[in-house]
Amino acid sequence: MRLEFCYGSGVQAVEVEERRLLGVLRPTPIDVPETEAALLAQALDAPIGAPRLEELVRPGETVAIVTSDITRPFPTARVLPALLARLYRAGVSPEDITLVFALGSHRGHTEEEMRRLTGTAWGAIRCADSGEDGFVSLGTTRRGTPVEIDRHVAEADRRICLGNIEYHYFAGYSGGAKAIMPGVSTRAAIQANHSRMTHPDACVGRLEGNPVREDLEEAAALVGVDFLLNVVLDEHKRIVHAVTGDVTAAHRAGCAWLDRHYRAPISELADIVIASQGGAPKDLNLYQTQKALDNAKHAVKPGGVIILAGACPEGLGENTFQQWMLEARSPQELIRRIQREFRLGGHKAAAIALVLERCSIYLVSQMPPELVRGCFLTPFSTIQEAYDAARAQLGEHATVLAMPYGGSTLPTLTTSC
């Protein structure tokens, strides 16, 4: 059976014997008769837990719109027209609007990247990377996380947060208040929040009782978010659902919708799991591709193999992550290091190390083989080569699960539900 996986801007295929294949984990098919514009209009007309946007803003007020950076799939250029139309209708002037790209700990954008992300709104409103004009301190959370927020966002009269909702390996889900923390926060603030990722309740698919999620939502409350617009994307990066309104209430509704369509029940674990992040831009580097790995670990048997497919044209993708990966002499050293000194970037190195305690990882990427081996992963240039090697290693009766959109699909073992 031929299986295809998005890889960079292209596709890689692999032939898997049907007798081995336990399943292909995909989101539940979604019939969306409405256009994206209609979905956005419906959501903007019926916000959850908040007034409509036109009733919130006033002429003369400054508005900061926080949106995702280039490493995220959120379609800013396709969402902005509907959002800006509502703001203009309420009397807000274009010169009073700043679009802030939430970098978190990621690199800044080139002008061309900003232009592409902004779309038709480029030139009409101001665009800025978070942090380029400094940060403002707004206190601390009860857990001691400093709330240090991009100046444009902190000083605006109104704050609107955009984002997409998918599973997140320690914040539970993306979206919601994550636009503020880590989105437009300082590295020190992000590090303080993310240091709680080792807590057992900081896990994928969990919101209530999750110390990372609760802390970042408290930070957002201290800042004050006036309006949320979050979307769910399908495997082709099309908007299939949208929620608006209160930053927490609307996000919860979006997460519940995601669970109905993107949790993938499985009846047994597989010897081999083949997972892709879903292609560009999600597999720009290993730092981002790791998200598919963290979902795939829920589908693999102990001692099995995860074949992780991500082009990673930018390599490892984050300086601290790269430093930790290449300095460590073993995966266990990374786990011990994160327990004694949490550092942002190092946390993803430790997350990979935790998966390596369970299984082997074969990485299909454009990265140099020696660099991949330096990260304790086994390098391959094609999924077919990696699969053939895994099959030879695990034997004639090895079973297979495929996750073409691993970062967006959460395997859930039915016997443990």
C-alpha positions in Angstrom: 0.0 0.0 0.0 1.3 3.4 -1.0 1.3 6.1 1.8 2.1 9.7 1.1 3.5 12.2 3.6 3.9 16.0 3.2 7.5 16.9 3.4 8.7 20.5 3.0 6.8 21.9 0.0 6.6 18.4 -1.6 5.6 14.8 -0.8 7.4 11.6 0.1 5.8 8.2 -0.4 6.4 4.8 1.1 5.1 1.3 0.3 3.8 -0.6 3.4 2.4 -4.1 3.3 -1.3 -4.0 4.1 -1.0 -6.9 6.5 1.3 -4.8 8.7 -0.7 -1.6 8.6 -2.9 -1.1 11.7 -4.2 2.2 10.4 -3.6 5.7 9.0 -4.4 8.2 11.7 -6.1 11.3 10.1 -8.5 13.9 11.4 -12.2 12.9 11.1 -13.4 14.0 7.7 -15.1 17.4 8.0 -17.8 18.6 5.6 -17.6 22.3 5.6 -20.1 23.7 3.1 -19.3 27.3 4.1 -16.4 29.3 2.6 -13.6 30.4 5.0 -15.1 33.9 4.8 -18.5 32.6 5.8 -17.0 30.7 8.7 -15.2 33.8 10.0 -18.3 35.9 9.6 -20.4 33.5 11.6 -17.8 33.3 14.4 -17.5 37.1 14.5 -21.2 37.5 14.6 -21.5 35.1 17.5 -18.7 35.5 20.0 -18.5 33.3 23.1 -18.4 35.0 26.4 -17.9 38.5 25.1 -19.6 41.2 23.1 -19.1 41.5 19.3 -16.0 43.2 18.3 -17.9 46.2 16.9 -19.3 46.8 20.4 -15.9 46.6 22.1 -13.8 49.1 20.3 -14.2 52.8 19.9 -12.9 55.4 17.4 -9.6 56.8 18.5 -8.5 53.7 20.4 -5.3 52.0 19.6 -5.5 48.3 18.8 -2.8 45.7 18.9 -3.5 42.5 17.0 -1.3 39.6 18.1 -0.8 37.0 15.4 1.4 34.0 14.8 4.9 34.1 13.3 6.1 32.3 10.2 6.7 29.0 11.9 3.0 28.6 12.6 0.3 27.7 10.0 -2.2 30.3 11.1 -3.4 32.0 7.9 -3.1 35.7 9.0 -3.4 37.0 5.5 -6.7 35.2 5.0 -8.2 36.2 8.4 -7.2 39.9 8.6 -9.6 41.2 6.0 -12.7 40.1 8.0 -11.2 41.3 11.2 -10.1 44.7 9.9 -13.5 45.2 8.2 -15.1 45.0 11.7 -12.6 47.3 13.2 -13.0 49.9 10.4 -16.8 49.6 10.7 -16.5 50.5 14.4 -14.5 53.6 13.5 -11.0 52.5 14.3 -8.4 54.1 11.9 -5.8 52.0 10.1 -3.0 54.2 11.6 -4.2 53.1 15.1 -3.7 49.4 14.4 -0.5 47.5 14.9 -0.1 43.9 13.9 2.4 42.2 16.2 4.0 38.9 15.2 4.3 36.7 18.2 7.9 35.5 18.0 8.1 33.8 21.4 11.7 32.5 21.3 11.8 32.3 17.5 13.8 34.4 15.1 12.6 37.7 13.6 11.1 38.1 10.2 12.4 39.5 7.0 10.4 42.3 5.4 9.3 39.9 2.7 8.1 37.4 5.2 6.1 40.1 7.0 4.6 41.2 3.7 3.6 37.6 2.8 2.0 37.0 6.3 0.1 40.3 6.2 -1.3 40.0 2.7 -3.5 42.8 1.4 -3.3 44.7 4.7 0.4 45.3 4.1 1.0 49.1 4.0 -2.4 49.9 5.5 -1.5 49.0 9.1 1.8 49.0 11.1 3.5 45.6 11.4 6.1 44.7 14.0 7.9 41.7 15.5 7.3 41.3 19.2 10.1 42.8 21.3 11.5 45.0 18.6 10.5 48.1 20.6 11.1 46.6 24.0 8.9 45.1 26.7 6.8 46.4 29.6 6.7 44.7 33.0 3.1 44.1 34.3 3.9 42.1 37.5 4.2 38.4 38.2 1.8 35.5 38.3 1.1 33.6 41.5 3.7 31.0 40.4 6.3 33.7 40.1 6.4 34.1 36.3 7.3 37.6 35.3 4.7 39.1 33.0 6.9 41.1 30.6 5.0 41.9 27.4 5.8 43.5 24.1 5.4 47.3 24.4 2.9 47.6 21.5 0.7 45.1 23.1 1.0 46.3 26.7 0.3 49.9 25.8 -2.5 49.5 23.4 -6.1 50.4 24.4 -7.4 47.1 23.0 -5.8 43.7 22.5 -7.0 41.1 20.0 -5.3 37.7 19.9 -5.3 35.4 16.9 -4.1 31.8 16.5 -4.9 28.3 15.6 -5.9 25.5 17.9 -4.0 22.2 17.8 -2.5 19.8 20.4 0.5 21.0 22.4 2.7 18.6 24.2 2.8 20.4 27.5 0.4 23.3 27.3 -2.4 21.0 26.4 -3.4 22.9 23.3 -2.1 25.8 21.2 -4.1 28.9 20.8 -6.0 31.1 23.3 -3.7 32.9 25.8 -0.6 31.4 24.3 -0.6 34.4 22.0 0.4 36.4 25.0 2.6 33.9 26.8 4.9 32.8 25.2 3.9 34.7 22.1 4.8 38.3 23.0 6.7 37.7 26.2 10.4 38.0 27.1 12.6 34.9 27.0 13.0 35.0 30.8 9.2 35.0 31.2 8.8 32.1 28.7 11.5 30.2 30.5 9.8 30.6 33.8 6.5 29.4 32.4 7.9 26.5 30.4 9.9 25.3 33.4 6.7 23.6 34.5 6.7 21.3 31.5 8.2 18.4 33.5 5.1 18.4 35.8 3.0 15.2 35.1 -0.1 17.3 34.6 1.6 19.5 31.9 0.6 17.2 29.1 -1.0 17.1 25.7 -4.8 17.4 25.7 -5.1 18.7 29.2 -6.2 22.2 30.3 -7.6 22.1 33.8 -4.9 21.4 36.4 -2.2 21.9 33.8 0.3 24.2 35.6 1.8 25.6 32.3 -1.7 26.4 30.9 -3.0 27.9 34.1 0.1 30.1 34.5 0.0 31.5 31.0 -3.7 32.2 31.2 -3.1 34.1 34.5 -0.4 36.1 32.7 -2.8 36.9 29.9 -5.4 38.0 32.5 -2.9 40.4 34.0 -2.3 41.9 30.5 -6.0 42.0 29.5 -7.1 40.4 26.3 -10.2 42.0 24.8 -11.0 39.6 22.0 -9.9 36.2 20.7 -10.2 34.8 17.2 -8.9 31.2 16.9 -9.3 28.8 14.0 -8.9 25.1 13.5 -7.1 24.0 10.2 -7.5 20.8 8.4 -4.6 18.8 6.9 -4.6 21.1 3.9 -4.3 24.2 6.1 -7.9 25.3 5.3 -10.0 26.9 8.0 -12.7 24.3 9.1 -13.8 26.0 12.3 -13.5 29.3 14.0 -14.3 30.7 17.4 -14.3 34.2 18.8 -14.9 36.0 22.0 -13.4 35.7 25.5 -9.8 34.5 25.5 -10.6 31.5 27.7 -14.2 30.6 27.1 -13.9 30.8 23.3 -10.6 28.8 23.4 -12.3 26.1 25.5 -15.0 25.7 23.0 -12.5 25.5 20.2 -10.5 22.8 22.1 -13.7 20.8 22.6 -14.4 20.9 18.8 -10.8 19.9 18.1 -11.2 16.8 20.3 -14.3 15.7 18.4 -12.4 15.7 15.2 -8.6 15.3 15.8 -8.3 12.7 18.6 -7.5 9.4 16.9 -8.6 6.3 18.9 -6.3 3.3 18.5 -6.9 -0.2 19.8 -3.2 -1.1 20.1 0.3 0.3 19.9 2.5 -0.2 16.8 6.1 -1.4 16.4 6.7 1.3 13.8 5.0 4.7 13.7 5.6 6.9 10.6 4.9 10.5 11.4 5.1 13.8 9.5 4.5 17.3 10.8 2.5 17.9 7.7 5.0 19.8 5.5 5.9 23.4 5.3 5.9 25.6 7.3 5.6 23.2 10.2 8.8 21.2 9.4 11.0 24.3 8.8 13.4 22.9 11.5 13.7 20.1 14.0 12.6 22.5 16.8 9.2 22.6 15.2 9.1 19.1 13.8 9.5 17.7 17.3 5.7 18.4 17.8 4.8 15.5 15.6 7.3 13.3 17.4 5.7 14.0 20.8 2.3 13.0 19.5 3.7 9.9 17.8 5.1 8.6 21.1 1.6 7.8 22.2 1.2 5.3 19.4 4.5 3.3 19.5 5.4 0.2 21.5 8.3 0.4 23.9 11.4 -0.7 22.0 9.8 0.3 18.6 10.7 2.9 16.0 9.3 6.3 15.2 10.1 7.4 11.7 9.9 11.2 11.8 9.7 12.9 8.4 10.5 16.7 8.3 12.5 18.5 5.7 14.1 20.8 8.3 15.8 23.1 5.7 16.8 25.5 8.6 18.5 22.6 10.5 17.9 22.4 14.3 16.3 25.8 14.4 17.1 27.3 17.8 20.5 28.1 19.3 20.0 26.7 22.8 18.3 23.6 21.4 21.2 23.0 19.1 23.7 23.7 21.9 22.1 21.2 24.3 21.7 18.5 21.6 25.3 18.7 20.4 26.9 19.1 23.9 25.1 16.1 25.4 26.9 12.7 25.5 23.7 10.8 25.9 19.9 11.3 26.0 19.9 10.6 29.7 22.3 13.6 30.2 19.7 15.8 28.6 17.0 14.6 31.0 19.2 15.2 34.0 20.2 18.6 32.8 16.6 19.8 32.3 15.8 18.7 35.8 18.5 20.8 37.4 18.5 23.8 35.1 15.5 24.6 32.9 16.4 26.6 29.8 14.1 27.5 27.0 15.3 25.6 23.9 16.9 22.9 26.1 13.4 21.8 27.0 12.8 20.4 23.5 16.1 18.6 23.5 14.9 17.0 26.8 11.6 16.2 25.2 13.3 14.3 22.4 15.5 12.5 25.0 12.4 11.3 26.8 11.0 9.8 23.6 14.4 8.1 23.0 14.0 6.4 26.4 10.9 4.6 24.9 12.0 3.9 21.3 14.4 4.6 18.5 13.9 7.7 16.2 14.7 7.6 12.5 14.8 11.1 11.1 14.1 11.7 7.4 15.3 15.2 6.7 17.6 17.4 4.6 20.0 17.8 7.5 23.6 16.5 7.2 23.7 12.9 8.5 26.5 13.7 11.0 24.3 16.4 12.5 21.4 14.1 12.9 23.6 11.4 14.6 24.9 14.1 16.9 21.3 14.4 18.1 21.1 10.7 18.9 18.8 10.1 15.9 19.3 7.8 12.9 19.5 9.8 9.6 17.7 8.8 6.3 17.0 10.8 3.2 13.7 9.0 2.3 10.8 7.5 4.3 11.1 4.3 2.2 14.7 3.8 3.3 13.8 4.4 6.9 10.9 2.1 6.8 13.0 -0.7 5.2 15.6 -0.3 7.9 12.9 -0.4 10.7 11.2 -3.4 9.2 14.6 -5.2 9.0 15.3 -4.3 12.6 11.9 -5.3 14.1 11.2 -8.4 12.1 8.6 -10.1 10.0 5.6 -9.4 12.2 6.3 -5.7 12.9 3.1 -3.6 12.8 2.8 0.0 11.5 0.7 3.1 12.2 0.9 6.1 9.9 0.4 9.7 11.1 0.6 12.0 8.0 -0.3 15.0 10.1 1.4 14.1 13.3 1.4 17.5 14.9 -2.3 17.8 14.6 -3.4 14.2 15.5 -3.4 12.8 19.0 -3.4 9.0 19.2 -5.5 7.8 22.1 -5.3 4.2 23.2 -9.0 3.1 23.7 -8.1 0.7 26.5 -6.8 3.6 28.6 -9.5 6.1 27.9 
